[in-house]
Amino acid sequence: MLAYAIRRFGQSFIVLVFMSFLVFVGVYAIGNPVELLVNPQADEAERIRATAALGLDKPFLEQYWVFLKGAASGDLGKSFVFNVPALTLILDKLPATIELAFVAMVIAISLGIPLGLVAGLKPDSFIGRGIMAGSIMGFSLPTFWVGLVLIMIFSVHLGWLPSNGRGETVLVAGIPVSFLTMDGIAHLAMPATNLALFKLSLLIRLTRAGTREAVLQDYVKFARAKGLPQRRVIGVHVLKNILIPIVTVIGLELGSVIAFAIVTESIFAWPGTGKLLIDSINQLDRPVIVAYLLVIVSLFVVINFVVDVLYSLLDPRVRLGGAAAAH
Amino acid sequence: MAEPARVEGPWVRFWHEFAESRLALVGLALLALVVAIAILAPVISPQNPYDLAQLDVMDSKLAPGEASGTGKTYWLGTDDQGRDMLSGIYYGLRISLGVGIASTIFALAIGLVFGLVAAYFGGWVDTLVMRIVDIQLSFPAILIALVLLAVLGQGVDKIVVALVTVQWAYYARTVRSSALVERQKEYIEAARVLALGQARVVFRHLLPNCLPPLIVVATVQVAHAIALEATLSFLGLGLPITEPSLGLLISNGFQYLLSGKYWISFYPGIALLVTIMAINLVADQLRDVLNPRLRK
């Protein structure tokens, strides 16, 4: 197990270094930030001074080397626009994004698995078909457009929910969170629902497919033949066996929820990292873009790593298979 | 084996199995309608939305069904420049579908070649290609496309490049896994024994038998490509304002939404939804029909 974890960790590190190079090369090619930062009336000398101050006059490889040295000590450069460390900027906004992603995942899981179970147990019933039709809708609805429709209904037409911002926050262990105040919850409701919709559809389909296969298995028939109550057959025998792929997908989708939060944050003006990224792209704030991508990539690498380890804990076959391959 | 007496050709049988689902037929009909509108947009549009001479600022932000001063009725209203939304949607569909289909075809071609090569040759080629695919697929498509467009800038060609880059890996993986199974089969061995050229074995013998799962993936991916393009355009990173796709139309209306002028964003979204849903319905049924495990 430990050897497996170390090997996976080594792979993750290589991915991270590789991605940092790709990101740096890519972002390096984006426009000339000096044009946007210097006063348009500035003369040539001032332009050159600004370029030198940002370190943009050095050759590309030297810039990358300076960046790598800084990155190793936790310094990802200063934002051109805000003149504060890019990493600080990202980490300040990260709790808002994580809160949004987390609440969205909770909504998707707490609705998706029960609905998927119902649809899987009664695939031909009216309810089962209705749930599936809903999930096809959820797959087809463009996330950003649903966000607009939500604003249209609940903010403009009914006037129930605010359409932007985070609302009132309270500090928990020094981190501001919205979900503990009524105002915060009102602000969180629409963005979180919006972000949850796609994952909800995915979980319904996954649970339904797993359930349909599981109820045909011998162990379920046997459990029924033993006279176990329906509740126990479904809660223990079916659910336990379909949970493995579901847990994997939930883990992997956590990363994609954070990425999709870019869209939701832009619509609802949620002050998270996604909105920061879009603003930074528009302002050519290279250090922030690079820092965002590296933080997100690291987050993904960690999530994938944790999912892999969890998976091997949940499913002995993976653990044993891995051990056999290692010898 | 309910009807053993009837002999059907493969296409006829395929059609009969597909038509078993009424929902899929509805999807197919909707899809045909959407494609017809996209192709015929210049003929059926009440107005050419790109021709500024036809626009009248006096007509801007009219509600659906309202008539202009000149007596023309705008059934879906107008946008901030007095552009007829219905015409805008027809032309927008053309661009959204065009971008979706073009990027799917290119991504399919690239993924196909890499997937087949990886499966057929195996060894380090396979390891290299699949490692790249794995790394790429561990990142959400929208993130990769976003960064690419930030680097490349706006334009139809650039968004196609970005969509192809995020999509090829799905095809490569699908083709490789079915090609690995097919490669073991006797007809490939027979083709090799006949000393046919490698290219001929790969493309004439291996490829046709890997197609069914690929068709399903490609159908789903057209829908994904359209949704992704719309999202990127909405974020202001996709297409230029001169060629508004559905996503850009929705984005234009966003700023008027809070003042209650919903139609500028709402109707293009409905068009987008119908398009994507039609494709998904067709893809769902294709998946069932082409899945050998569900064969009765």
Interface residues (C-beta under 8 A of the other chain):
Chain A: V15 F18 V23 G26 V27 A29 I30 I136 M137 F139 S140 L141 P142 T143 F144 W145 L148 V149 I151 M152 S155 V156 S163 G255 S256 A259 F260 I262 V263 S266 I267 L277 I278 I281 N282 I289 L293 I296 V297 F300 N304
Chain B: I135 S138 F139 P140 I142 L143 L146 V147 L148 A150 V151 A223 A227 A230 T231 F234 L235 G236 L237 G247 I250 G253 F254 L257 L258 G260 Y262 S265 F266 G269 L272 L273 I276 M277 N280 L281 D284
